[in-house]
Amino acid sequence: MIVDINHGDVGDAAAADPAIETTGEAGQTALRHGAQDRDPVVAHEDLEGEQDKEWLARYEQVHVGVFGTPLRVMDHGKGTRIWDIDGNEYLDFLAGIAVNSIGYAHPQWVRTISEQAGLVAHTSNYFATKPQIELAAKLIELAGAPDGSHVYFGNSGAEANEAALKLAKLHGRTLPGAASSLGGKPARILALTNGFHGRTMGALSATWKPAIRKPYEPLVPSVQFIEAGDRVSLFEAFARTGKGKYGEGPVAAVILELIQGEAGVRPLDPDYVAAVRNICDANNALMIVDEVQTGIGRTGQWFAFQREDLSGGVTPDVVTFAKGVAGGFPMGGMIAFGQKLSDLFTPGIHGSTFAGNPLGASVALTTLGVIERDGLLANARERGEQLREGIMASGNPLFEYVRGRGLLLGIQLTRPCAHAAMNWALEHGLIVNPVAPDTLRLAPALIVSEADVREGVSILARIPQDLPND
């Protein structure tokens, strides 16, 4: 199925599901799938039911323990709501960690995946499909990438960043200071403290968190960390380039997130980001912006770098994406800006069996189409402001301030009780994430409604003060 994301009929979706309301300003429409005004979720002392306990016990018998014990066993979702196997309803303000961008069971998404599965789900990359080609072209367009830009598809954010780091290594080999015949040394990749880029070996090498790095060391060499936001650390790293006993190889790339999501939803200073761009330009280094979490409308623009208050108005050389691009289907990828950089990837030098399969590409086109047609970028900005203002006006003394952009927000708590706060909210029907001991992360679906936000804020406002610290 080829979905025309510029000329879709919202009326068809509304007819397919009466839970969709089409509203908006200035001719825009916004899906409100399953998000009508309703009574708040009923509070329960203990939402964990008997079926949940039984299935969680079975989970622990058959799954490795890397995820710990899951909070619930979920059964089905619709719009911004999800139900566990005991029938308890939750308002989801995490959306699968910023993945379910158009909510659960969106009728157009369900229709697309069903129809495409009936045509062809997988072909391998010995062949191309129309959805794959159309999706790559659309992503280049939405990113505003120049002529000659190309896309590489993967299956996750980690794979997207693996591709970007491989591209950076190829670029590094073209730098004169890395030429061994001229006395050069291997090019370096700079990553930021508190950054998170994935758990596969290459991406993990650029991920800061020591607890997940140390068990696997030594990792990929020539990746170095600099202090996030510190220009002196940035300049000193570049200044170490040179021959001789103390000199190091040239910098091939700097990889960074404009909002460090796993560090507690912490935006970088846009002036710092502009400084990174300038020093990369001066040294022929690449600027890689990891938009795995911030991309695909999450901050109120297609990509976070398109917000001047995050990027300082600069354009990256490479953008990686994943999470929300296919609305729940596993997909990620990388956009290489310009022909010269794209040409570094030649046949056989990188690849993936499942990457860019027509099933994922089709639902990604539908996801982008819903976001574009239904004004969900504007909705992300508006509901994000409503959420931020509502939290700060709630009067809950646990809440110090809110940071982030659009619908990627972090509530800074006055003490480190985020896990207890999350558990209390879950027991009262709201899903949020303790991304740090003193921070709750909020990342609702882009279809979240005014009523959803009011309901979520009303639950957050009631989180008690006497919770135990983490």
Helices and strands as residue ranges (DSSP letters): H 10-16, H 50-62, G 65-67, E 74-78, E 81-84, E 89-92, H 95-98, H 107-117, H 130-143, E 150-154, H 157-173, G 176-178, G 180-182, E 188-192, H 201-205, H 210-213, G 214-216, E 223-226, H 231-239, E 251-256, E 259-260, E 266-267, H 270-282, E 286-290, G 304-306, H 308-311, E 318-321, G 323-326, E 332-336, H 339-342, H 358-373, H 376-393, E 399-405, E 408-413, H 418-427, E 430-431, E 433-436, E 439-442, H 450-461
